Amino acid sequence: MTLRAETGTLLRHPDRFYIGGEWVEPSSTDRIGVIDSATEEEFLTVAEARTADVDRAVAAARLAFDDGPWPRFSPTRRAEFLRAMADGLRKRGGDIAQFWPRESGVLHAVAQNAAPRSAGLYEFYAGLADTFSFEEPATPMAGEFGLLVREPVGVVGAIIPWNGPQITMTTKIVPALLAGCTVILKSSPEAPAEGYIIAEIAEDVGLPAGVLNVLTADREVSELLVRDPRVDKITFTGSTAAGRRIGSICGDRVARCTLELGGKSAAVILDDMDIATAATTLARAECNLTGQVCASLTRVVVTKGRHDAMVEALTAEFAAVRVGDPFTPSSEMGPLVSDRQRDRVLGYIEKGKAEGAVLATGGGPPAHLSRGFYVEPTVFGHVDNSSSIAQEEIFGPVLSVIPSDSEEDSIRIANDTVYGLNASVFTNDPDRAREIARRLKSGTVGHNAPRVDLHIAFGGFKQSGIGREGGVEGLLPFLETKTVVLQGRPSGYR
């Protein structure tokens, strides 16, 4: 397969939805055209779900949960399917690596790791089938014997974003399936291909009908999934604005929800850290997915005496970045997902200049690229932490260097945000890193780099979300805890 291959034959049924174990005709002739972020040309057309399609998918998932075998399988039996799906993902890794760069602008070299990384999480959760306590004895205050039982929450609506569809669907689908839930996966209009691929894998491994249902819809139709009383839980990754609405709807009907939302994460540079080393790490990380990463370290907080050196070092790093087609091996950063996202990022750059920050490098579309949704990697210095570019999620390759009066002030600035998704402490002293990590109001804190780890847990404080994904913590939201108190001791616990 060439680096940039034709994608027309990589999906079996892009004109249909996967519902109830079958590829079904959509209820309308509406279609979604998916635009290549590097060429601005349509490269894929998929069916667009309407009200009747969402209703059908929910009904299939509800039937599969209430009357099907999946919730009644043992976790070990469910794990067999997860391992088979992991094998299927590895086989489709080349296809995923063709779609993701076109959809979102990620480098092809990075996209090649998407399937193996996701497959590893499938196998991680499959391994929990033998180690996690889905039922355990407990000592009751009354009665002879107690049990603490963890049962599947029910029908899950999983709504995923366009920036990292493969990994985000994995953190939702896989623990839900291990728990015994059934799932409706709602893909983003900008990035639907990975949802189709996982549906094809589910079909290939013989996942029981209705256990996984896949469709693509825009926000208005997606809200039907959130409002449907037959859906027991919503798991969503996306903007904080959308998360607030989803959370309010779920709260109104007391539905369970997990929300993985936005971030404005700080890199706290302590005075013992080498500036050049920190700048290299931060610049390389920001090139990942062109900064379209919720956990991106976009606020660089450094004491005033080292501010100018940090700006200069970041400028030198960013000035050397080769921006270009994500399928070109020499490219180090690709385009943004869409013209709308490009315009949003450019709008924030103009806000930064208007509010008094000093533009050090970048600031516009690259001069050498005449098409594609590209923005130069951009650095601002002398950023006030109360400004728009320091407080609002830009979702593009824009770094803000914020001067502080002291290391203590750096911690205050890092916490002065409505978000709390990710952070990092840059220091040569692991003990200081640990001490300051405990003071940062953030769901993840790394040391000398962004260090998100989905085998432990991922999620945010404050307006960065509710709940956790990844690791054992990511299984718990798909389980309901039941207390059983018996007057006698059951077999198996003699």
C-alpha positions in Angstrom: 0.0 0.0 0.0 1.4 3.4 -0.9 1.6 6.2 1.7 -1.4 8.0 0.2 -3.6 5.2 -1.1 -7.1 5.3 -2.5 -9.6 4.8 0.3 -12.7 4.0 -1.8 -12.5 0.2 -1.3 -11.3 0.2 2.3 -14.8 0.2 3.8 -17.5 -2.4 3.0 -20.7 -0.4 3.5 -20.1 3.4 4.0 -23.6 4.0 2.7 -25.2 2.0 5.6 -25.2 1.7 9.4 -24.2 -1.2 11.5 -27.3 -1.9 13.7 -28.4 -5.2 15.3 -25.6 -7.1 13.8 -26.5 -6.1 10.2 -25.6 -3.4 7.7 -28.9 -1.6 7.4 -30.2 0.9 4.9 -30.5 4.5 6.3 -33.9 6.0 6.7 -33.0 8.9 4.4 -30.8 9.7 1.4 -28.8 12.2 3.4 -25.0 11.8 3.2 -21.9 13.3 4.8 -19.0 14.3 2.7 -15.7 13.9 4.5 -13.0 16.4 3.5 -9.3 15.6 3.2 -7.6 18.1 5.6 -4.5 18.4 3.4 -6.1 18.7 -0.1 -9.5 20.2 0.8 -11.1 17.6 -1.4 -13.9 15.2 -0.5 -12.5 11.7 -0.2 -15.3 9.7 1.5 -19.1 9.8 1.6 -21.0 8.1 4.4 -24.6 7.8 5.5 -26.0 10.5 7.8 -28.2 9.2 10.7 -31.6 10.8 11.3 -34.1 10.3 14.0 -35.4 6.9 12.8 -31.8 5.6 12.6 -31.0 6.6 16.1 -34.2 5.0 17.3 -33.4 1.8 15.6 -29.9 1.6 17.0 -31.1 2.3 20.5 -33.8 -0.4 20.2 -31.3 -2.9 19.0 -28.9 -2.2 21.9 -31.8 -2.3 24.4 -33.0 -5.6 23.1 -29.5 -7.0 23.2 -29.1 -6.0 26.8 -32.5 -7.0 28.1 -32.9 -10.3 26.2 -29.6 -11.1 24.6 -26.8 -13.3 25.9 -24.1 -10.6 26.2 -24.8 -9.4 29.8 -25.2 -13.0 30.9 -21.9 -14.2 29.5 -19.1 -14.5 32.0 -16.4 -11.7 31.9 -14.0 -14.4 30.7 -16.3 -15.2 27.7 -16.6 -11.5 26.9 -12.8 -11.2 27.1 -12.5 -13.8 24.3 -14.3 -11.4 21.9 -12.1 -8.5 23.0 -9.0 -10.4 22.2 -10.4 -11.4 18.8 -11.2 -7.7 18.2 -7.7 -6.7 19.1 -6.4 -9.1 16.5 -8.8 -7.6 14.0 -7.6 -4.1 14.8 -4.0 -5.0 14.1 -4.9 -6.4 10.7 -6.7 -3.2 9.9 -4.0 -0.9 11.1 -3.0 0.1 7.6 -6.5 1.1 6.8 -6.8 3.3 9.9 -3.5 4.9 9.0 -5.0 5.9 5.6 -8.1 7.5 7.1 -7.0 9.3 10.2 -4.5 11.7 8.5 -7.1 12.7 5.9 -9.8 13.2 8.5 -7.8 15.2 11.2 -4.4 16.0 9.8 -2.3 13.7 12.0 1.0 12.5 10.5 0.8 9.1 8.8 3.8 8.0 10.8 1.8 8.7 14.0 -1.4 7.1 12.6 0.3 3.8 12.1 0.5 3.4 15.8 -3.2 3.9 16.4 -4.3 0.3 15.8 -1.5 -1.3 17.9 -2.1 1.1 20.7 -5.8 0.5 20.8 -5.3 -3.3 20.5 -3.1 -3.2 23.6 -6.0 -1.6 25.5 -8.4 -4.3 24.3 -6.0 -6.9 25.7 -5.5 -4.9 28.9 -9.3 -5.0 29.6 -9.5 -8.6 28.5 -6.9 -9.4 31.2 -9.1 -7.7 33.8 -11.7 -10.5 33.3 -9.7 -12.8 35.5 -8.4 -10.2 38.1 -11.2 -7.7 38.6 -13.8 -8.4 41.4 -17.2 -8.4 39.7 -18.5 -10.1 42.9 -16.9 -10.2 46.3 -17.9 -11.2 49.8 -18.7 -8.5 52.3 -19.5 -8.5 56.0 -23.1 -7.4 56.7 -24.4 -5.6 59.8 -27.4 -7.9 59.6 -27.9 -11.3 58.0 -25.4 -14.1 57.7 -23.6 -13.3 54.4 -23.1 -10.2 52.2 -22.0 -9.7 48.6 -20.8 -6.7 46.8 -21.8 -7.2 43.2 -20.8 -5.0 40.2 -23.2 -5.4 37.3 -23.3 -3.7 33.8 -24.9 -0.3 33.8 -27.0 -1.1 30.7 -27.2 0.5 27.3 -24.4 3.0 26.6 -24.3 5.8 24.1 -20.7 6.5 23.2 -20.1 9.9 21.5 -16.6 10.3 20.1 -14.7 13.3 18.7 -12.9 13.8 15.4 -9.4 14.4 16.6 -8.6 10.9 17.9 -11.5 8.6 17.0 -9.7 5.3 17.3 -8.3 5.7 20.8 -11.3 7.5 22.2 -13.7 4.9 21.0 -11.5 2.2 22.5 -11.6 3.8 26.0 -15.4 3.8 25.8 -16.3 0.6 23.9 -13.9 -1.8 25.4 -14.6 -1.4 29.2 -18.3 -1.1 28.4 -18.2 -4.5 26.6 -16.2 -6.1 29.3 -18.7 -4.9 31.9 -21.5 -6.5 29.9 -23.1 -3.4 28.5 -24.4 -2.9 24.9 -23.2 0.1 23.0 -24.4 2.7 20.4 -21.3 4.3 19.0 -21.9 7.7 17.4 -19.0 8.8 15.2 -18.1 12.4 14.3 -19.1 13.7 10.8 -15.5 14.8 10.3 -14.0 11.4 11.1 -16.4 8.5 10.6 -14.1 5.8 9.1 -12.7 4.3 12.3 -16.3 3.6 13.5 -17.0 1.7 10.3 -13.8 -0.3 10.7 -14.6 -1.3 14.3 -18.1 -2.3 13.1 -16.6 -4.5 10.4 -14.3 -6.1 13.0 -17.3 -6.7 15.3 -19.1 -8.5 12.5 -16.0 -10.5 11.6 -15.5 -11.8 15.2 -19.2 -12.7 15.6 -20.1 -10.2 18.3 -23.8 -11.0 19.2 -26.4 -8.9 17.4 -27.0 -5.5 18.9 -24.1 -5.5 21.3 -22.3 -2.9 19.2 -24.2 -0.5 16.9 -22.4 2.2 14.8 -23.7 5.3 13.1 -22.6 8.8 12.2 -24.6 11.9 13.0 -24.2 15.6 13.6 -24.8 17.3 17.0 -28.6 17.8 16.6 -29.4 14.2 15.9 -26.7 13.0 18.4 -28.7 14.8 21.2 -31.5 12.3 20.6 -29.2 9.6 21.9 -28.5 11.6 25.0 -32.2 12.3 25.7 -33.5 8.7 25.0 -34.7 7.1 28.3 -33.7 3.7 26.9 -30.0 4.7 27.1 -28.7 4.2 30.6 -25.4 6.0 30.3 -23.6 8.5 28.0 -19.9 8.6 27.6 -18.7 11.6 25.7 -15.4 13.2 24.6 -15.5 16.7 23.2 -15.7 20.3 24.1 -16.6 21.6 27.5 -19.5 23.6 26.0 -21.1 20.4 24.5 -20.3 18.5 27.7 -22.2 21.0 29.8 -25.3 20.4 27.7 -25.0 16.7 27.8 -24.4 16.7 31.5 -27.5 18.9 32.0 -29.7 16.5 29.9 -28.4 13.5 31.7 -28.9 15.2 35.1 -32.5 16.0 34.2 -33.3 12.3 33.7 -30.7 11.0 36.2 -28.8 9.1 33.6 -25.2 8.1 34.2 -22.5 10.1 32.3 -18.8 10.3 31.8 -17.5 13.5 30.3 -13.9 13.9 29.0 -13.8 17.6 28.1 -11.5 20.4 27.3 -8.2 21.5 28.7 -5.8 24.4 29.0 -2.9 22.6 30.5 0.2 24.1 32.1 3.8 23.2 31.9 5.4 24.5 35.1 9.1 25.1 34.4 11.1 25.1 37.6 14.4 27.1 37.8 16.6 24.0 37.9 15.3 22.8 34.5 17.3 23.4 31.3 15.4 25.7 29.1 16.5 24.2 25.8 15.6 20.7 26.9 12.1 21.8 28.0 11.6 23.8 24.8 12.4 20.8 22.6 10.0 18.5 24.5 7.2 21.1 24.5 7.6 22.0 20.8 7.6 18.3 19.7 4.6 17.5 21.8 2.6 20.4 20.3 3.2 19.2 16.8 1.3 16.0 17.7 -2.0 16.2 15.8 -1.2 19.9 15.1 -2.1 20.8 18.7 -5.6 19.4 18.4 -5.2 17.5 21.6 -7.2 18.2 24.7 -4.3 17.4 27.0 -1.8 19.6 25.1 0.5 21.6 27.3 -0.3 25.0 25.8 0.5 27.3 28.8 4.2 27.4 29.5 4.7 29.0 33.0 8.2 30.2 33.8 9.8 32.7 36.1 10.3 36.2 34.7 14.1 36.0 34.7 13.9 33.0 32.3 10.9 34.1 30.3 12.8 35.5 27.3 15.1 32.5 27.1 12.1 30.2 27.0 10.4 32.3 24.2 13.7 32.2 22.2 14.1 28.5 22.6 10.5 27.7 21.6 10.8 30.1 18.7 13.9 28.3 17.4 12.3 24.9 17.8 9.0 25.9 16.0 10.8 27.8 13.2 12.5 24.5 12.3 9.3 22.5 12.1 8.5 21.2 8.6 4.8 21.7 8.0 3.3 19.8 5.2 1.2 16.9 3.8 0.8 14.3 6.6 1.7 11.5 4.2 5.1 13.1 3.2 7.7 11.4 5.4 9.6 14.6 6.0 6.6 16.4 7.4 6.7 17.1 11.1 3.3 18.7 11.5 0.2 18.4 9.3 -3.0 20.5 8.8 -5.9 21.2 11.1 -9.1 19.2 10.6 -11.2 21.8 8.7 -11.5 25.3 7.4 -13.7 26.1 10.4 -11.0 25.0 12.8 -8.2 26.8 10.9 -10.3 30.0 11.1 -10.9 29.5 14.8 -7.1 29.1 15.5 -6.3 32.2 13.3 -9.0 34.1 15.2 -7.3 33.3 18.5 -4.0 34.4 17.2 -5.5 37.8 16.3 -7.0 38.0 19.8 -3.6 37.3 21.3 -2.0 40.2 19.5 -5.0 42.5 20.2 -4.8 41.7 24.0 -1.1 42.6 24.2 0.8 39.3 23.9 4.0 39.4 21.9 3.9 37.2 18.8 7.4 35.5 18.6 6.9 33.2 15.7 4.2 31.8 13.4 0.8 33.4 13.3 -0.6 32.5 10.0 -0.9 29.9 7.2 2.4 28.7 5.9 3.4 30.6 2.7 4.6 27.5 0.9 1.3 25.7 1.1 -1.5 26.9 -1.2 -4.2 24.4 -0.1 -5.0 22.5 3.1 -6.1 23.7 6.5 -2.6 24.7 7.7 -1.5 27.0 10.4 2.2 27.7 11.3 3.3 26.6 14.8 3.0 29.8 16.9 4.5 31.1 20.1 3.4 34.1 22.1 5.5 35.6 24.8 4.5 38.0 27.7 1.1 36.4 27.9 -1.2 37.6 30.7 -2.9 34.5 32.3 -6.2 36.3 32.3 -6.2 36.8 28.5 -8.2 34.8 26.0 -5.3 32.8 24.6 -4.3 31.8 28.2 -7.8 30.8 29.4 -9.6 29.4 26.4 -8.9 26.2 24.6 -7.6 27.0 21.1 -7.1 23.4 19.8 -4.3 24.3 17.5 -0.5 24.7 17.5 -0.3 27.8 19.7 1.8 28.1 22.8 1.6 30.9 25.4 4.6 31.7 27.6 3.4 33.2 30.8 5.9 34.9 33.2 5.6 34.4 37.0 7.1 36.2 39.9 8.3 32.9 41.5 8.0 29.2 41.4 5.2 29.5 44.0 3.5 32.0 41.7 3.9 29.5 38.8 1.8 27.0 40.8 -0.9 29.6 41.4 -1.0 30.6 37.7 -1.1 26.9 36.6 -4.2 26.4 38.8 -5.8 29.7 37.7 -8.1 28.2 35.1 -11.5 26.6 34.8 -9.8 23.5 33.4 -7.9 20.7 35.0 -7.1 18.0 32.5 -3.4 17.7 32.3 -0.2 19.4 33.5 3.5 18.8 33.8 6.3 19.8 36.1 9.7 20.3 34.5 12.5 19.8 37.1 15.6 17.6 37.6 14.3 16.6 41.0 11.7 13.8 41.1 10.8 14.7 44.8 10.0 18.3 43.8 8.0 17.0 40.9 6.0 14.8 43.1 5.4 17.5 45.7 4.2 20.1 43.1 2.2 17.5 41.2 0.1 17.0 44.4 -0.6 20.8 44.4 -1.7 21.1 40.8 -5.5 20.8 40.3 -5.3 18.4 37.3 -6.4 14.9 36.5 -2.9 14.0 35.2 0.4 15.5 36.0 3.6 14.4 34.2 7.2 14.9 34.9 9.3 16.7 32.2 6.8 15.8 29.4 3.1 15.3 28.8 2.6 11.8 30.2 -1.0 10.7 29.7 -1.3 7.0 30.5 -4.6 5.2 29.5 -3.5 2.1 31.4 -3.7 4.0 34.7 -6.5 6.6 34.3 -7.3 9.7 32.3 -9.8 12.5 33.1 -10.1 16.0 34.4 -10.7 18.1 37.5 -13.1 21.1 37.3 -14.6 21.8 33.9 -12.4 19.3 32.2 -14.9 16.5 32.9 -16.5 14.0 35.1 -15.2 10.5 35.6 -12.1 8.6 34.3 -11.2 6.6 31.3 -8.5 4.0 30.9 -7.2 1.5 33.5 -9.4 -0.1 36.1 -10.8 3.4 36.9 -12.2 3.4 33.3 -14.2 0.2 33.9 -16.0 1.4 37.0 -18.3 3.9 35.3 -19.8 1.1 33.2 -20.8 -0.9 36.4 -23.5 -0.4 38.9 -22.8 -1.6 42.5 -25.3 -3.8 44.1 -25.4 -4.9 47.7 -26.8 -8.4 48.4 -27.4 -9.5 52.0 -28.3 -13.2 52.5 -29.6 -15.1 55.5 -27.5 -18.1 54.4 -24.2 -18.6 52.8 -24.5 -19.5 49.1 -22.5 -22.3 47.4 -19.1 -21.2 46.2 -18.6 -19.4 49.5 -18.6 -22.3 51.9 
